[in-house]
Amino acid sequence: MNRTAVRLGVLLLAGAAVAAVLLALLTPFSSGSSDEVRAGRLPDVRVDRLSERDHVLTIASAALGREGRVRVLLPEGWRPDSGPWPVLYLLNGCCQSDYDAWATQGEAARLTSRYPAIVVMPEGGEVGFYSDWREGPGWETFHLTEVRQILERDYGAGDRRAVAGTSMGGFGAMSYAARHPGMFQAAASFSGVLHTRDGNGGVDWLLNRNGQDSRKLWGGPRDPEWAAHNPADLTGRLRGVRLFVSCGDGSPGPLDSPATPGDEGEASLFRQAITFVERARADGAEVAVDFYGPGTHSWPYWQRGLERALPLLMGSLGVTI
């Protein structure tokens, strides 16, 4: 073979390699690869260790069609070959830039440090509403299939789980517990969205404010998927799950500054919480209530709520200190 032919062959091989790299870079994770999730093929994971017990996972999620992040707090005495460990999921509220706000604002590391359990704070999207969207990301599959299986494989997570969240995350906690019987032993809501069909248009308003079309989430307002995700419509499925519901009435409280105005949003969520608790108790569910009166939709109350709920949540997992 002459030198010209050799050079041509090298150039062709190099061009093909460059094209393959460009194709990989330009092709996003396909949401159609949810078949891979169902088949049990776990996505690639990168682990950044902020400390020995504080890890951030970046997951190439097929369910999301992009990378998703999860912050994991490990208990004292954890080792890669230890377990099974009980797991507490802490779910974020809407419209926050910090996906791990429970760690950065909610004092999760301090509050849970005494308990021998893995604490998991997964990204949930600014207005993801802990659901597999009709047109969009699959948050429910990401959290309860991909993240769960990675925790079991890499961190020794067991099958005893509790879930808690604030605002939109309170919705996620109760919706997940109801929609997946047996997966969670306890669920807690702090100022949670517990009745998405109460007629106030809260979910629609949040989605529209963030440039999202609510029909891409659960369909039109009369679509049965609204009821299929709505905690207040699912209370009959929560019998046997230990529940904790916390909310203020929207008036300025002891953890607010003197100049804090009244909070109609919290007042609306308080009405939703009352409806949810009444229905849950009528359906035979065990509900611990922390309706603390004055208090707004803010982190000081949610941090206090988690501290009050932890004995119930951890006790449901068989964790004592």
HUGI-V476294 format. One record per helix or strand. SS is the DSSP state (H for helix, E for strand). FROM is the first residue (numbers start at 0). TO is the last residue. If there is no record, write none. Layout:
ss=SS from=FROM to=TO
ss=SS from=FROM to=TO
//
This chain:
ss=H from=2 to=25
ss=H from=30 to=37
ss=E from=44 to=50
ss=E from=53 to=60
ss=E from=65 to=72
ss=E from=84 to=90
ss=H from=100 to=103
ss=H from=107 to=111
ss=E from=116 to=121
ss=E from=131 to=131
ss=E from=137 to=137
ss=H from=138 to=154
ss=E from=156 to=165
ss=H from=167 to=178
ss=E from=185 to=189
ss=H from=201 to=208
ss=H from=214 to=217
ss=H from=223 to=228
ss=H from=230 to=232
ss=H from=234 to=236
ss=E from=241 to=246
ss=H from=263 to=281
ss=E from=285 to=290
ss=H from=298 to=315
//
